[in-house]
Amino acid sequence: MIYLQRKAVSSRRVRSIGWENNTLEVEFKNGDIYHYFNLPEWEYNAIMSSSSKGSEISRIDKIYLYRPIG
């Protein structure tokens, strides 16, 4: 299993977020970890600068392919 280096974030749903080579990794507070694929850096920056990380993750769920990894 490959894990990316993640940064802790302030969110009710999300514990940490990482991005590398167009793959976003999200660790949720319930322990689930997901990879989102082909996600450009500008989307990562938008998520990280948002005041609601959970809402941004819900938004990208409808746009990018993702799968659980942990």
N, CA, C and O of each residue as an XYZ file, in Angstrom:
280
protein
N       0.840     -1.173      0.000
C       0.000      0.000      0.000
C       0.889      1.241      0.000
O       1.829      1.346      0.788
N       0.584      2.161     -0.879
C       1.341      3.414     -0.968
C       0.541      4.517     -0.289
O      -0.624      4.751     -0.611
N       1.186      5.185      0.654
C       0.579      6.334      1.314
C       1.394      7.573      0.977
O       2.624      7.537      0.929
N       0.682      8.664      0.745
C       1.332      9.936      0.462
C       1.561     10.681      1.771
O       0.925     10.400      2.787
N       2.470     11.624      1.724
C       2.678     12.477      2.901
C       1.494     13.429      2.987
O       1.218     14.179      2.051
N       0.803     13.393      4.109
C      -0.396     14.205      4.282
C      -0.158     15.302      5.314
O       0.715     15.203      6.177
N      -0.975     16.358      5.189
C      -0.965     17.458      6.155
C      -2.255     17.397      6.957
O      -3.333     17.203      6.396
N      -2.146     17.562      8.264
C      -3.330     17.626      9.112
C      -4.151     18.856      8.730
O      -3.597     19.915      8.435
N      -5.471     18.706      8.737
C      -6.357     19.819      8.392
C      -7.411     19.989      9.483
O      -7.694     19.066     10.247
N      -7.970     21.163      9.534
C      -9.053     21.453     10.466
C     -10.372     21.164      9.761
O     -10.766     21.879      8.840
N     -11.047     20.113     10.202
C     -12.295     19.701      9.560
C     -13.040     18.762     10.501
O     -12.427     18.068     11.312
N     -14.366     18.748     10.387
C     -15.153     17.806     11.183
C     -15.051     16.386     10.636
O     -15.144     15.426     11.402
N     -14.862     16.233      9.322
C     -14.845     14.913      8.681
C     -13.460     14.417      8.304
O     -13.214     13.211      8.295
N     -12.553     15.337      7.993
C     -11.263     14.981      7.392
C     -10.133     15.207      8.398
O     -10.063     16.251      9.045
N      -9.251     14.210      8.517
C      -8.102     14.326      9.423
C      -6.883     14.906      8.711
O      -6.214     15.795      9.238
N      -6.593     14.391      7.489
C      -5.398     14.859      6.778
C      -5.567     14.682      5.276
O      -6.366     13.867      4.815
N      -4.783     15.477      4.512
C      -4.854     15.481      3.049
C      -3.439     15.571      2.492
O      -2.608     16.324      2.998
N      -3.176     14.800      1.451
C      -1.903     14.868      0.742
C      -2.135     14.836     -0.756
O      -3.175     14.370     -1.221
N      -1.165     15.332     -1.510
C      -1.278     15.348     -2.974
C       0.104     15.147     -3.568
O       1.073     15.764     -3.126
N       0.193     14.280     -4.573
C       1.439     14.062     -5.293
C       1.121     13.414     -6.636
O       0.317     12.485     -6.710
N       1.760     13.915     -7.703
C       1.602     13.336     -9.049
C       0.142     13.138     -9.440
O      -0.236     12.085     -9.953
N      -0.677     14.168     -9.192
C      -2.100     14.171     -9.550
C      -2.937     13.137     -8.800
O      -4.023     12.776     -9.253
N      -2.444     12.660     -7.665
C      -3.222     11.776     -6.796
C      -3.424     12.477     -5.463
O      -2.471     12.909     -4.815
N      -4.679     12.578     -5.071
C      -5.039     13.171     -3.789
C      -5.303     12.034     -2.814
O      -5.984     11.066     -3.151
N      -4.769     12.150     -1.615
C      -5.035     11.162     -0.576
C      -5.737     11.864      0.573
O      -5.269     12.886      1.073
N      -6.868     11.302      0.984
C      -7.666     11.891      2.057
C      -7.836     10.852      3.161
O      -8.284      9.732      2.916
N      -7.475     11.240      4.367
C      -7.725     10.402      5.537
C      -8.886     11.034      6.304
O      -8.817     12.182      6.741
N      -9.946     10.254      6.451
C     -11.116     10.727      7.176
C     -10.971     10.408      8.662
O     -10.194      9.532      9.043
N     -11.708     11.109      9.482
C     -11.604     10.915     10.931
C     -12.081      9.538     11.373
O     -11.739      9.092     12.468
N     -12.868      8.854     10.538
C     -13.306      7.502     10.884
C     -12.240      6.457     10.559
O     -12.453      5.265     10.783
N     -11.076      6.903     10.024
C      -9.978      5.996      9.709
C      -9.886      5.586      8.256
O      -8.867      5.037      7.838
N     -10.926      5.837      7.470
C     -10.894      5.505      6.040
C      -9.892      6.393      5.318
O      -9.747      7.571      5.644
N      -9.192      5.817      4.324
C      -8.258      6.566      3.488
C      -8.628      6.303      2.034
O      -8.829      5.158      1.627
N      -8.715      7.382      1.257
C      -9.091      7.280     -0.156
C      -8.055      7.957     -1.030
O      -7.434      8.944     -0.635
N      -7.878      7.411     -2.222
C      -7.101      8.060     -3.278
C      -8.072      8.564     -4.337
O      -8.985      7.848     -4.749
N      -7.865      9.808     -4.774
C      -8.603     10.414     -5.883
C      -7.598     10.589     -7.013
O      -6.509     11.124     -6.809
N      -7.974     10.134     -8.210
C      -7.020     10.059     -9.318
C      -7.201     11.183    -10.336
O      -8.304     11.691    -10.538
N      -6.087     11.556    -10.972
C      -6.057     12.588    -12.029
C      -6.590     13.925    -11.538
O      -7.259     14.649    -12.276
N      -6.288     14.242    -10.294
C      -6.738     15.492     -9.699
C      -5.612     16.515     -9.825
O      -4.543     16.332     -9.242
N      -5.844     17.598    -10.584
C      -4.782     18.580    -10.815
C      -4.434     19.370     -9.550
O      -5.209     19.434     -8.596
N      -3.263     19.957     -9.580
C      -2.772     20.698     -8.421
C      -3.687     21.854     -8.044
O      -3.839     22.164     -6.862
N      -4.303     22.500     -9.045
C      -5.185     23.622     -8.701
C      -6.373     23.155     -7.859
O      -6.849     23.904     -7.006
N      -6.863     21.924     -8.084
C      -7.960     21.391     -7.266
C      -7.480     21.136     -5.836
O      -8.178     21.441     -4.870
N      -6.277     20.571     -5.719
C      -5.696     20.359     -4.391
C      -5.592     21.696     -3.648
O      -5.968     21.789     -2.480
N      -5.088     22.718     -4.318
C      -4.960     24.042     -3.697
C      -6.314     24.600     -3.288
O      -6.436     25.228     -2.236
N      -7.338     24.374     -4.118
C      -8.689     24.843     -3.793
C      -9.219     24.148     -2.541
O      -9.839     24.780     -1.685
N      -8.970     22.845     -2.442
C      -9.407     22.099     -1.257
C      -8.695     22.603     -0.020
O      -9.324     22.853      1.008
N      -7.380     22.754     -0.116
C      -6.592     23.151      1.046
C      -6.904     24.582      1.509
O      -6.766     24.891      2.692
N      -7.320     25.445      0.593
C      -7.630     26.826      0.981
C      -9.096     27.014      1.374
O      -9.477     28.088      1.838
N      -9.910     25.993      1.195
C     -11.324     26.086      1.524
C     -11.542     26.047      3.032
O     -10.800     25.388      3.760
N     -12.561     26.754      3.487
C     -12.904     26.718      4.905
C     -13.692     25.455      5.260
O     -13.859     25.132      6.436
N     -14.183     24.734      4.223
C     -14.926     23.490      4.451
C     -14.328     22.369      3.613
O     -14.743     22.127      2.480
N     -13.345     21.692      4.193
C     -12.672     20.596      3.475
C     -13.666     19.479      3.133
O     -13.614     18.918      2.038
N     -14.568     19.156      4.062
C     -15.556     18.101      3.825
C     -16.447     18.401      2.632
O     -16.744     17.507      1.839
N     -16.876     19.651      2.495
C     -17.709     20.044      1.348
C     -16.938     19.923      0.042
O     -17.485     19.489     -0.973
N     -15.673     20.307      0.072
C     -14.844     20.195     -1.133
C     -14.638     18.729     -1.520
O     -14.657     18.397     -2.705
N     -14.445     17.856     -0.539
C     -14.285     16.430     -0.830
C     -15.590     15.889     -1.407
O     -15.554     15.104     -2.355
N     -16.725     16.280     -0.872
C     -18.016     15.859     -1.431
C     -18.168     16.332     -2.872
O     -18.722     15.617     -3.706
N     -17.684     17.518     -3.164
C     -17.766     18.055     -4.534
C     -16.914     17.232     -5.490
O     -17.369     16.891     -6.582
N     -15.679     16.906     -5.098
C     -14.815     16.173     -6.029
C     -15.224     14.708     -6.171
O     -14.847     14.054     -7.143
N     -16.003     14.179     -5.200
C     -16.535     12.813     -5.320
C     -17.312     12.627     -6.620
O     -17.350     11.533     -7.182
N     -17.929     13.705     -7.085
C     -18.770     13.642     -8.288
C     -17.977     13.847     -9.571
O     -18.517     13.681    -10.665
N     -16.687     14.211     -9.449
C     -15.894     14.582    -10.618
C     -14.764     13.598    -10.914
O     -14.526     13.250    -12.070
N     -14.071     13.152     -9.870
C     -12.858     12.340    -10.049
C     -13.074     10.893     -9.587
O     -13.848     10.621     -8.670
N     -12.368      9.984    -10.250
C     -12.387      8.601     -9.828
C     -11.662      8.483     -8.501
O     -10.663      9.166     -8.275
N     -12.157      7.626     -7.627
C     -11.515      7.427     -6.335
C     -11.733      5.995     -5.881
O     -12.623      5.294     -6.362
N     -10.887      5.579     -4.931
C     -11.062      4.250     -4.335
C     -10.468      4.247     -2.930
O      -9.536      4.995     -2.636
N     -11.019      3.397     -2.070
C     -10.451      3.271     -0.729
C      -9.118      2.550     -0.792
O      -8.939      1.632     -1.593
N      -8.185      2.961      0.048
C      -6.883      2.269      0.074
C      -6.537      1.742      1.456
O      -5.585      0.975      1.601
N      -7.275      2.130      2.453
C      -6.906      1.702      3.799
C      -8.086      1.366      4.646
O      -7.926      0.990      5.807
